[in-house]
């Protein structure tokens, strides 16, 4: 049961507070998710995350089949870091850390560190090289472009 790691980083010309305000609002998730996934937040959510918050989503990651994804926000260190962990969903384990680091001249580095384990043991591992890993790369590439469009800058 290998643990996979995905790391993504980008710098945007916006202060850390503005980046935090956008990413800590679960209502903004659909804006940075590829439309083909038909991502929808199903639960009522406040405009800012907090530790212990549970969010229910629906996503269609494979062949248009709807999947329920239940996430718990486990750690919040505003405005620099938060962690979400899947409680119900397509992965055996999903641990996603979001980091926001203030740089010089009002720029912010946004980093994502994801550790995940596929379901179904060795059988699930067969799906990692295709389609799981390429799909995750596409999702984070879309997100980088959406964030760059929102805040300016290169992904």
N, C-alpha and C positions, 0 to 999 in steps of 0.2 A: 504494500500500500504506500507508494511513493507520495511524498509531499512536494507539490509543484510550487514554484515561486514566479510571480509576475511583478516586474518593477517598471514603473512609468514615471517620467519626470518632465515637467515643462516650466518655463518661466514666462510670466505675463506681466505687462506694464501696469500693474494695479497694486494698491496697498493691500497688506495682508488682511485688514479688516473687511475690505470689499470682497475678497476671495472667500473669506470665512462666511460672510453673510449669505453669499450665493450657495456654497456647498453645504452649509449646515441647515439649509431649508429643504426638507425632503420633497417639497412641491416642485423643486427645480430639476429633479432627477430625470424626468422624461425629456427635458431639453438637451441633455447630454448623452442620451441613449439612442442608438440607431432606430429609425422609424420601423424598420422591418421586424424588430423584436416585439412590436405592439406592447410596449411597456406601459403599465398602468398602476398607479398607487390606488389600492382598494380601501385602505383604512383612512379614517379621519386623522389628519396630522396637524400639529401646531406648526408655526412658521420657523421654529428652531428646534434642533435635536437636543436630547438630554439623556444622561445615563439611564438605562433601563427601558428606554422607549422601544416599542415593538412596532414595526411597520410591515404591512402586508402588501405585496405586489402581485401582479400577474405579468408574465412574460412568455413569449413564444420563441424559445431558443432554437428549436429543431423541428423542421417540417411543419411549422405552424401550430404545433401541439401546445395548448396552454399549460403552463406550469405555475403553481403557487410558490411564492418565495416569501418566507417570513424572516425578517432581519431584526436583530436586537442591537441597539447602540449600547456598547458595553463600556466605553471610555470616552470622555469629552474633556479636553484641555483647551478651552477657547482662548485665543483664536488660532492655536497652533496644531492641534491634532484631535482626531476622533477615530474610533474603531467601530466597524459594524461586523457582526458575525451572523451567518445564516443559521437559523434554527430549524427551518423546514425549507426544502428546495432541491435543486438538481444536483448538488454536490454533497459528498459525505462530510466534508469540512470546507468552510469558506471563512477566512479571517482577513479582513480588508482594513489596513491602516491608511489613513489620509493625513498627510503632513503639509503644513503651510509655513514657509520660512520667509520672513521679511529680508529682502536684499537691499542694496543701495538704491537710491533715487526712486523709491516708491514701487519697486518691482517685487514680485513674490514668486518663489519656487513652489510649485505644487507637485507633491510626490505621492504616489500610490504604491503600497507594498501589499501584495495579495499572496497568501498561502492557501492552497486548496488541494483537496484530495477528491479524486473521482469516486463515484459509487461503484458497486459490483466488483470490487477487487481487481484481479488481473483482467477480467473481461472488460471492465470500464477503462482500464489502462490502454487497451487496444484502440479506443476512440481518442486518446489524447493527441497523437500527432495529426490526426484529421478525424473529426472536425473541431474538437474542443480548443486546442491551442490556437489555430488560425482564427477561429471565431472570437476568442478573447482578444487577440491582437487587433482585429478589425473593430471591436467594440471600443477599445482604448484609443485607437487611431481616430475614430469618429469623435470620441469625447474630446481629444486634444484639439481637433479642428473646431468643434463647437465652443470650447473654452476660449480658444484664440479669437474666434469671431466675437464672443461676448466681451472679452477684456482687451482684445488686441494682442499683438505679438505673435511670435512663431511657436509652433508646437514642437 
